[in-house]
Amino acid sequence: MSTTNENAVNENNGQDLDPATLPAGSSIARVAASAQTLGLSIQLRRMAQSTRTAEEAAAACGCTPAQIVKSLIFQNAASKELVLLLVSGAHNADLAQIKSAHGLDLERCDGRRVRDETGFAIGGVAPIGHLQALPIYMDETLLSYDQVWAAAGRPDSVFRVEPQALAGATGAQILKVA
């Protein structure tokens, strides 16, 4: 396991959130409730700055971009079913490579559809707490860290989690994305 910056938190930037105080029905409350239902131990944090991009999130969390979980929604080219890719912030999802190596033919989908079917706006898509169950695939790179950070349903909120626990709780299939 890598230990570079994984436990560092920029203590001057943001605040830990108590799930009991989150507004009922909010996307971040849905993430907290999903984590509890899945038995997933997470640390929710609202940052003073944007965490919309992997670079912004890494700066806010005090970690490397590789420790940021990008939750990317695509659609299956044949069935049009939404698919969630959990990708290290150090990578872009290489759709041609994913198709060649894993037989998974994905294409981009409309942002409005992402919001309508997951309950999250692009920039705040979390790996858990979606309005409907999605097939989930996880970048193998994320498993090389003890802790990673993911969006918590808002562009200024994140949560820290052990990537192996996240993969197990979500049933994510591990694959090489880049």
Secondary structure, DSSP 8 states (H G I E B T S, - for coil): -B-TTTT---TTS-EE--GGGS-TT-HHHHHHHHHHHHT---EEEE-SS--SSHHHHHHHHTS-GGGEEEEEEEEETTT--EEEEEEETT----HHHHHHHH---EE---HHHHHHHHS--TTS--SS--SS---EEEEGGGGGBS-EEEE-SSTTEEEEE-HHHHHHHHT-EEE---
